[in-house]
């Protein structure tokens, strides 16, 4: 342990990571650098600086970084170009944030000459895998300290006792048993796990949800929005150009207002167990529907089908922590190449939990040809007699097999 002189800690300022900070100082006797990421979680992050200072962290060893634009531009948008959904439902709000945190941890480690990085993920969850695979991919010789796999503070009572002993501030919610849920939030989503939700038969309490109203409580009047696309990414909302983070923030507001984006899911964790969680992803739900709509008129049929075949693998790579892997990067190049002509606009209607596509167009890249697709007289643009040969050729193997069975 003594060879570790300096460690970069992913630090939220909460009870767990504050205990970890002190534990690192006591156990490893090392200098600690704290890193707090602003991914749009909507919380005041400056208290994390004050807590770090209280523990003797040097001011220039405290990093509180606004990563919101980078998060949406370089991680969320590339993921949505692939129409990514894990296990048919989950939009990967937690998973996609972890490679960015790992990247910044390593950047700070390089900047400060640290020997190791540390995180507060438990040994039961997926995040330990995501953080550490990312760190090793970006700096193969880095040491990783995962306190939950080393210490014996494996209960709330032990954590609180350690905090009391070392003068770590304990908020009233922890003294009273804490929040009924373990929560994670960023610009893409907010998740809820634990306590009441550990019974998969129990309905989530209405009071739990923070970003969305229930569909029953949503406005009785529908709201129309229009999203502009360039190379597969949203660049405008209702005709107004907006940055990636600003677009997602506004879509979250609109979706939440109309009860869009709630999910109750039992997922298969990387470590082998099933885990029930509830998620709010209002903006992401709108983005997914809109992106498929603009692709429907701009993507070649076989390119679209190939993307759909690749997507589950791509989703699994993100969920399982392989964002920085060569296979994910290879797939990303294919996906991004497919988006060269995904330009235009999509009109959507938001109404009581639903996202309804009600128009799309691309003046430069639409493959929809009304002169061919029309149900009226196409003036010879399409010869219907051609279909007979196509059908006979594709039926040939079926006819041969059927004749064999008749013998």
Order of alpha helices (4+ residues) and beta strands (2+ residues): beta-alpha-beta-alpha-beta-alpha-alpha-alpha-beta-alpha-beta-alpha-alpha-beta-beta-beta-beta-beta-alpha-beta-beta-alpha-alpha-alpha-beta-beta-alpha-alpha
